[in-house]
Amino acid sequence: MLTPLSGMTIRAATIADAEEISSLIVELSAPFYTSATREGAEPFLTSISAEAQRGYITAKNFSYYVAESNARLAGLVVLRDNSHLFHLFVANPLQGAGLARRLWEIVKAEALAAGNPGLFTVNSSLNAVPVYEKFGFVRKGEVQHMHGVSFQPMHLLCSPD
């Protein structure tokens, strides 16, 4: 699936994208950690490694898309189990330009077409909560601190039409 968006291409991720995906997530994950030294975050760091990304990309329960601009990774979106927004990252220079929304809309539409009844969840980094709220997600419970990172559980109920 190829979708141009202001000079960008959005396509299904491949194993060849794993290193670049991991690098982008590592670059953007600094605000997540509960400790400046990343102490306790080893499980999270393992989960965002290139090796982990290769496993997710090939797993049947993950829907993985990347956005490219000028042959470079501009962003990615991952939906797990047709309902959990697992990753949504946009490179710093492109944040605020609508790419995150476009990536979200792709996996949301795909999930609804595949039978999702209109319920989505996300464990939002604290700095991304306003973005998810703009998408219609609402906070569910208190901020969580697990594996050296902090996140806000959120959910979205929408019409599957």
C-alpha positions as CSV (number, residue, x, y, z in Angstrom):
1,M,0.0,0.0,0.0
2,L,1.6,3.3,-1.1
3,T,0.1,6.6,0.0
4,P,1.7,9.9,-0.8
5,L,1.4,12.6,1.8
6,S,3.2,15.9,0.9
7,G,6.1,14.1,-0.7
8,M,5.9,11.1,1.7
9,T,5.3,7.5,1.0
10,I,3.5,5.3,3.6
11,R,4.0,1.6,3.2
12,A,4.0,-1.7,5.1
13,A,7.3,-2.1,7.0
14,T,9.7,-4.8,6.1
15,I,12.5,-6.5,8.0
16,A,15.0,-4.3,6.2
17,D,13.4,-1.3,8.1
18,A,14.1,-2.7,11.6
19,E,17.4,-0.9,12.2
20,E,16.1,2.5,11.2
21,I,12.8,1.9,13.1
22,S,14.8,1.1,16.3
23,S,17.0,4.1,15.9
24,L,14.0,6.5,15.5
25,I,12.3,5.1,18.6
26,V,15.5,5.3,20.7
27,E,16.0,8.9,19.5
28,L,12.5,9.9,20.5
29,S,12.2,7.9,23.7
30,A,14.1,10.1,26.1
31,P,11.0,11.6,27.7
32,F,9.7,8.2,28.7
33,Y,12.3,7.2,31.2
34,T,11.7,7.4,34.9
35,S,15.5,7.8,35.5
36,A,18.0,9.9,33.5
37,T,20.3,6.9,33.5
38,R,17.6,4.7,32.1
39,E,18.0,2.4,35.1
40,G,15.3,-0.2,35.2
41,A,14.3,0.4,31.5
42,E,16.2,-2.6,30.2
43,P,13.0,-4.4,29.2
44,F,11.7,-1.4,27.3
45,L,15.1,-0.9,25.6
46,T,15.1,-4.6,24.6
47,S,11.5,-4.2,23.2
48,I,12.6,-1.4,20.9
49,S,15.8,-3.0,19.7
50,A,16.2,-3.8,16.0
51,E,16.0,-7.5,16.8
52,A,12.6,-7.0,18.5
53,Q,11.4,-4.9,15.6
54,R,12.2,-7.7,13.2
55,G,10.1,-10.0,15.3
56,Y,7.2,-7.6,15.5
57,I,7.3,-6.9,11.8
58,T,7.0,-10.6,10.9
59,A,4.4,-11.4,13.6
60,K,0.8,-12.0,12.4
61,N,-0.8,-9.9,15.2
62,F,1.1,-6.7,14.3
63,S,0.2,-4.2,11.6
64,Y,3.4,-2.1,10.8
65,Y,3.6,0.9,8.5
66,V,6.5,3.3,7.9
67,A,6.5,6.8,6.4
68,E,9.4,7.8,4.2
69,S,10.6,11.1,2.9
70,N,13.7,11.5,0.7
71,A,14.5,7.8,1.3
72,R,14.6,8.3,5.1
73,L,12.3,7.1,7.8
74,A,9.9,9.9,8.8
75,G,7.6,8.0,11.1
76,L,6.0,4.7,11.9
77,V,2.8,3.3,13.3
78,V,2.2,-0.2,14.8
79,L,-1.1,-1.7,15.8
80,R,-1.1,-4.9,17.8
81,D,-4.0,-7.4,18.0
82,N,-6.1,-5.2,15.8
83,S,-6.8,-2.8,18.7
84,H,-3.7,-1.6,20.6
85,L,-1.7,1.3,19.3
86,F,1.7,-0.2,20.0
87,H,4.0,2.5,18.5
88,L,3.4,5.9,16.8
89,F,6.5,7.9,16.3
90,V,7.3,10.8,14.0
91,A,10.7,12.3,13.4
92,N,11.2,15.6,15.3
93,P,11.4,17.9,12.2
94,L,8.0,16.5,11.0
95,Q,6.1,16.7,14.3
96,G,3.0,18.8,14.1
97,A,2.6,18.5,10.3
98,G,-0.2,15.9,10.4
99,L,1.9,12.8,9.8
100,A,1.0,11.1,13.1
101,R,-2.7,11.6,12.4
102,R,-2.3,10.2,8.9
103,L,-0.5,7.1,10.2
104,W,-3.1,6.6,12.9
105,E,-5.9,6.9,10.4
106,I,-4.4,4.2,8.2
107,V,-4.2,1.6,11.0
108,K,-7.5,2.6,12.5
109,A,-9.3,2.2,9.2
110,E,-7.6,-1.1,8.5
111,A,-8.6,-2.4,12.0
112,L,-12.2,-1.3,11.6
113,A,-12.4,-3.0,8.2
114,A,-10.9,-6.2,9.8
115,G,-13.7,-6.3,12.4
116,N,-12.5,-4.1,15.3
117,P,-15.8,-2.9,16.9
118,G,-14.4,0.6,17.5
119,L,-12.3,0.1,20.7
120,F,-8.6,1.1,20.7
121,T,-6.1,1.4,23.5
122,V,-2.7,3.0,23.8
123,N,-0.1,3.4,26.6
124,S,0.9,7.0,25.8
125,S,4.2,8.6,26.7
126,L,3.3,11.6,28.9
127,N,4.4,14.1,26.3
128,A,2.1,12.5,23.7
129,V,-1.1,12.6,25.7
130,P,-2.3,15.8,24.0
131,V,-1.8,14.3,20.6
132,Y,-3.8,11.2,21.4
133,E,-6.5,13.4,23.0
134,K,-6.8,15.2,19.6
135,F,-7.4,11.8,18.0
136,G,-10.3,11.2,20.5
137,F,-8.5,9.0,23.1
138,V,-9.3,9.6,26.7
139,R,-7.2,8.9,29.8
140,K,-8.0,5.7,31.6
141,G,-6.7,5.5,35.1
142,E,-3.6,6.9,36.6
143,V,-0.1,7.3,35.1
144,Q,1.8,4.1,35.2
145,H,5.5,3.5,35.9
146,M,6.8,0.2,34.7
147,H,10.1,-1.2,33.4
148,G,11.8,2.2,33.9
149,V,9.2,4.2,31.8
150,S,6.1,6.3,32.6
151,F,3.0,6.1,30.5
152,Q,-0.7,7.1,30.5
153,P,-3.2,4.3,29.6
154,M,-5.8,5.7,27.2
155,H,-8.6,4.3,25.2
156,L,-10.8,5.4,22.3
157,L,-14.4,4.3,21.6
158,C,-15.5,5.1,18.0
159,S,-18.1,4.1,15.5
160,P,-16.9,1.3,13.3
161,D,-18.9,2.8,10.3
